[in-house]
Amino acid sequence: MGVGHILFERHAGTLNLPKAHYLNQRSMEIFRQHRMEGPITKIAGNMRFISRVQWANSLGDRVRLIGDTLQALRLLAEKKIQTKHSSTDLNLKYQTKYLVGADGGKTVGPSGIVDVVSVHFKADLSEYWDDRNSIAHFINPGGGTLLGSGSLVPMSPTWGRFSEERTLRFGFGIYDETRWDEGRLVPRLRELLKLPELELEVLHINHWVLERVLASKYQEGRTLLTGDGAHRHPPTTGLGLNTAIGDAHNLAWKIALVIHGKADASLLDTYESERRPIGKRNCNWGLMTFLNTSVLGTSLGAHDLEIGYSYSTGALVPNGTPRPPPDPLGQVYHVTTRPGHRLSHAWLRVKDDMGRSLKSTHDLVGAKGDFLLITDSMGRDWVGAAANANELGGGIRLKVATVDTQPVHGKDIGYIDHNDRCQALSQIRAGGAVLVRPDNMVAWHTVSKSKNRGAELLEALKEVTENGTKATKATQNGVSHISAAASTKLEFVKGKINF
């Protein structure tokens, strides 16, 4: 999206220990939009068995951004940070309009449900592993609780039965001092697996505190929190990494428009009003499923939980229609193009190619920060208004996709609805239109033709990009906006971190 940026990372490279290992369907839609889906699926595990989990008594015996986030918020006012540059002894100065804190949640909020120890190791477990399973949970008296008995996950480079590397995770009480005794971890691992003679090589040991924490606000002036810096969840239902990906997807296009002068800086205020409610919902859901293991089945087929979330206020134009009823179990997803919801997927084909090159509606927006208008051959006023918007300038790029159920003689049709589903899923009549944001979320929706030569579209586009002030008023935090014209100075000098 053309935004100049620099990443400050406390580690020299990627972590040795594999952590989150589940990318849900919404995250894969985001990666598809940015052409990352192919490389990810190429190295992923077998999708055939991704939803199968084994429960057994054992395996062998089967009957940071720099510093911390709160300090970073203070530094915004002080306008300087001092630290050592990792690869040079030079004194460097950086100046930035915005600071995004994604420090892994080391500093925001309370903690302390349980300490989970992850032991990443090499061992040959092919004799014991059922290749149909993606994960094995153990329950036995020796381990005590479910979390104390542990769970085993295959790791790369080979997946499944012949995986060379695996991770066993098991919990300790937060006040149990024996959790720090690494000499006891390997014997405990063998005990939990009921494999006392197992030969293994420990690659890495990591402690992480299981908790449910949500930042009281996602934005303080020109500093924004994202990912684990804003919310931390128990791992049940795999919402931590996936929620973080959604945060970044929501924030990236807004920062791009503001930095390039295509939208008012108040657009960034919609980031908190849209994403914090999702963070809160997912934090609560993760904790609920962790504390109620009898409902762990809700993590399977959780379509509504993963793709059914919506924004009630923010960079969108509400149309007054009620939100589809949420499923208490997070499974049943109701397709809708109501503003604030995800654009529905449907297969399209370029006219006259007989379906040789199918394209998803999700592929139409692209990864360059464009808005998208979806209509049909009867929506000529919308197409004309979109062309005028692009000609008038202002920096907002508006792509147009006309979709019809079949070729229409004399009409310029962009796509054919391959399975006759697009119009029904879009919930519009002939001549209606859907305005889609750069993150494939619906910004505006009209069921029928324009009554004013497409002027409604231009008004909607303006309202979406200037909706930050309304979003701020809709939150309870009352975060005031600081102009993007000002800059935050970050100064890096040789020596220790000095705040």
N, C-alpha and C positions, 0 to 999 in steps of 0.2 A: 504493500500500500504506500510505499515511498516515504516512510517515516524514519528519519535518522534517529538512531538509538545506540545505547551502549549498555552492556550487561555487566553488573558487578556481582561476582560469585565468590563465596568464601572457600569453595573447594576448587582444586586445580583441574578436575575433570569430573566425569560422571561417577556416581557412587558405585562401590564394588558390590553392594548388596542389592539384588533385585527387590523392589518393593511392590507397588501397585502392579497388578498383572491382568486387570480386566478392563477393557474398553467397551462401553456399552454402545447401543445402536445410535444414539444421538452423537456421541463423540466420533463414531466412524462416519456419520454424515458430514460432520465438520471437516474431518480429514479428507473426505472425498472432495469436498468443495475446494480444498487447497492442494489437491492432487497428491495426497500422501497415503491414500487408502491402499494402493498397490504394494508399495514397499512394506507396509505394516502387515497386511494379510499374507504376504509371502513368507514372513518369518513367524507368523502366529501359530498357535497350537491348532489341533484338529477341531474344527467347529462342530463336527458331528456329535461330540461328546461334551461340549462346553457346559451343558446344563445338568450333567450327571455328577452327583456327589456321593462318595462312599461314606457310610457311617460304620465304624467297627470298633472293637475294644482295643485293637492294636494292629500292627502290620504283620509281624512275624507269627503271632498266635491269634488267628482269626476265629473263634467260636462266635545457606541464609543470604537475602539481599544484605548489604553491609550492616553489621551491627544488629540492631533489632528494630522492629517496626515502631514502637513507641518513641524510641530515640529519634528515628527518622522523622517522625511528625514534629518533634521539637526543632530538629535541624532545619525544617522548612522555614521556620521563623528566623532562626539564627543565620540561615543562608550559607552555611559552610559545613563541610565534613572533612576530617583529616584522617587518613589511613595510609598504610603502606601499599604501594602498587605491587602486584604479585610478580611481575616479570621485568621490572625495570627499577632502577634507583632514581629515576628522574622525578622531579616534582611536577605534578600535572594538575591542571585546573580544568574542570568541566562546568558547563553552564547548561541548564535544562529547564524547560517549561513545566514538565511534569515528572513526578517520581512515582513509580509503581512498586509497591512493596509486596514481594512474594517470598518471604523469608522462611517458608515452611512452618509458620505458626509457632516459632520458638518463644514468642514474647507476648502474645495477646491472650489474656484471659486465664482462668484457673485450670487446673489439671488434676488428674489423680484417680481414675476409676481402677485401672490395673496396669501393671508394667508387662508388656509383651516382649519376650525375647525371641529374636529371629536368629536361627542358626543356619547359615548357608553353607552347604557341605557337598563334597563329592563322595559318592558311594554307588555300588552296583546293587540296585533294588529290583532289578528286572524279574527276579524269581517271585517276588511278592506283589508286584503292582498289577492291578487290573487296568488294562489300557483304555477301557471305556470311561474312566473317571478323570475329571479335571482336578479334583481335590479330594483328600481323605481326612475326615474328622474322626478323632478317637475319643471314646468314652470308656474309662475303666477306673476302678476304685483306687489304683495306685496314683492316678493323676489327679484325683479329686474332682474338681469341677470340669465342665466341658472345655473351657479355655485352658485349664491346667493340664488336661490330657493331650492337648495339642492338635494341630492340623498340618498336613504334609502336602506340599505343592511341587510338582515338577517344574524345573526351570530349563533354560536353554543350555547348550545349543540344539540338542535333540529333545523333542517333546515326547511325553508319554512314557511307556514302559521302559524304554532304553535311555531315558534322560540321564545325562552324566551328572547333572547338578540338581539339587533339590533344596527346599527351605522348610524347616520344621519350626512352627511358631507355637509357643506355649507361654502361659501367663504366671506371674507371681503377684502376691499381694504387694501393694505399693509400699508397705513398711517392712517387707521381708528383705533383710539385709543379705541373705544368701543368694539373692538374684545377681549380685555383682561378682560372685565367685565363679569365674569362667572354668576353673578346674572341675567343677561339679556339673557343668552343662552337658559335656559329652556322655558321662555315665547316665545322666537323666534322659538324654536323647535315646540311648540304647534301651533304657528301661521302659520308656513310653512306647517304643516300637516293638518291644519284646524280642529284640535281636541282640543278646548280650555279647556276641562275638563279631558284631558288624565292624568291618574295616572301613574307616572313613577319613576324609581329610577336611578339616574345617577351613573354609575360605574366609568367612567373616561372621562376626557376632555383632548384633545390633539390638539396642533397647529402644523401645518407643512406648510412650505412655498413652494408653487408650483413654479417650476423653470426648466430650461433646462441648465444643466451645464455638461461640459466634461473636464476632466483633460487634460492638455497639454501633459502629458506623463504618462504612467502606471508604469514605472520603473525608479528608480534612484539607480544605483548600485545594492545592495542586498536588497533594499526595493521595494516592489511591491504593487500597489493599485488594489483593486478589488471591485466589487459591487458598492454600493452607494458612496463609497470612491473615485470612479473613474468617475462615471456618475450618473446624477439625471435627471429624466424625469417627465413630467406631467403624470398623471395616465391613460390617455386614451390609450386604447389597451393593458393595463396591461403588459408593457415591463420592468418595473423596477426590480422586484424580479426575473423574468425569465431571464433577461440579466445577473443578478448577479450569478444565478445558472450556466449559461453557462460559465461565467468567472472562477468560481471555478473548474468546470469540465475540462476546458482547462488547468488550471495552475497545478492542483494536480498531474497528471501523469508526468509532466515535472519536477516538484520539486522532485518527488520520484526517477526518473531516475538519476537526478543530485546528490542528497544526497547519493544514494547508489553507486555512482561511475560508473553508466552504460551509462552515456552520458556526453558530455562536458557541462560545465556550461553555455556556450553560447546558449544552447538550450532554456534557459529561455528568451533570447532576442526575441524569436518568439512569446511569450505571447502578447507583445504589438503590434507587427506587425499584429497579427491575430485578437485580440479582440478589439483594439481601433477603427478600422473602423466599427465594428459591434456596439460598443457603440455609435459612432457618428451617424450612420444610425438610431438607435433606439431613440436617443435623438431628432433628427430632426423629426422623424415620430410622436413621442409623442406630440411634440409641434405643428406640423402641424394639427394633428387631434383635438387637444384641441382648437386651434384658428379657426378651420373650422368645427364647429359641424355638418354642413350639410353632411359631409363625414364620420360621425361616423359609417356608415354601413361598412366601411372598416375594422372595428375591428371584424366583424363577418366573419368567414371562411377565416381568414388571414393566409392561409397555407404557402404561399411563405414568408411572413414576419416572421413566427415562425420557419419554418424548412428549408427554402430555402436560408438562409444566407450562405456565403462561405468565405474562406480565399484565397486571391490571392497570398500571399507570406507567408513564415513561415516554419514550420516543415512539408514540403511536397515536392514532385517532380513534377513540372508542366509538362503537356504533350503537351502544345501548342494548345489545343483546346479552342474555345471561350466559355465564360460563357453563360449558357442559358439566354435568354432575361428576365430581371426582370419585374414583373407585376407592373405597376404604382400604382395599388390599393392594392398590397401586397397579393393578393388572389390566383392566379393561380401558383401552384408549379410544376416545371418541374423536373421530376426524372432524376438523373444523378449520375454517379460514377466518375465524373471528380475530380482529386485531389483537395482537399480543401473543398469538399462538404460532407454533411452528408451521411453515408451509407444508402442505400435504404432498407426499410423493406420488407421482404418476409417470408412466412411461410415455414418451413422445417420440415421433419420428419426423425427420425432415420430409416435406411433401414429395411424393412420387419415388421415394427410395425403397418402398415396399418393406420397410422395417429392418433394413440391413444395418442401420446405424441408430440404435435407440439411445435416447438421452432422458435422464430423469429431470423432473421439474427442479430438483435441487441443483442440477448442473447449470442452470440458466443464469444465476446471479454471478458466478465466477468468484475470483479471489482478489479483485482489485478495488473493492470498496464501492461497487456500483449498486444503485437501486434497480429494481426490476418491476416492470408493469406487465401483468398477464391479462390479456383480453382475447377477443375473437374477431372475426372479420366484420362483425356488426359494431364493434367498438371503435369506429373510425375517429370519433371525436377525441377519445382517449389517446389514440396514436398521434393525432395531430397536436394535442396539448403536450405530449411527451417530446415531440420534435421541437416545438416552440421552447420548451424548457431547456433543451440542450443547446439551441441556437442562442438563447438569451444569455447563456453563460451562468456565472455564479459558482461554477466548480462542481456542482452535483451532477454526476453522470447517471442518466436514466435509460436503461436498456428496455426494449420492448419485445415481447413474445406474443404473437397471435397464434392461438390454438383453436383448431376446428376439428369436428368429428370426421370430416371428409373434405376433399378438395372442392372448392367452390369456383365455378367458372368466372373468370374475369376478376377474381379477388386475389390480392397478394397475401398468401397464407404462409406463415413461417413454419408451423408445426401441425402435424396430425395427431390427434388423441389416439394413441395406439390401441388401447383397450377400452375406449369409450368410458373412461373413468375421470378424466381431468375436470370436465365441467361439473360433474356431480360432486367431486371432492372439493372443487373450488367454491361450491355453493353460490353460483351466480347464474343468472339467466343470460340469454343472448344479448350481447352488448355490455354486459357487466365487466367489472375490472377488479383486480387485486394488486395492491402496491406492496412489494416485498423489500425488506431492508437488506443491507449487505450481509447480515448474519442469518438469512433465510427465515426470518420471523416476519409475520404479516404486520404491516404498519397501518394499512387502510384497506377497506373493502366496501364495494358498492355492488348491489345485486343487479342493477339494471343500467340502461344507457344513460349517458350524460344528459342533463337538462339545460346545460349552459356551455355547450361547445368545449367540454373538457376542463372548464375552469375549476371544477371541484378537485381535480387531481392536483393542480398547482397549489391550491389552498391547502390540501392535505400534506403535500410535500413540504411546504413552508412550515406548517404546524408541527410536523414530525421533527424537523431539524431545529426548531425553536422551542421545543417542549420542555427544556431543562428547568425553566423557572417554575412551571406547573408541577414538575416532578418533585422539585425541592419542597414546595409547599405541601405536597402530599405525604412527605415523610414526617416522622415525629422527632427527628433529630435536629431539624432547623440548621443544617450545615450551610454556612454562608459561602458564596462563591468569590474566589479571588481571580482577578483578570489574568488571562493567559499571556497578556503582553508583558507582565513581569516575569522575571527569571529567577530560578533557584541556582545558586552557585555552589558547586561541589568541589572542594579543594582537597587534593590528594598529595601528601608529602611523605617522605621517607620516615618511618617510625611506627609506633603503635597507633591503634585507633584512639583518637582523642576527641571526645565529644564536648 
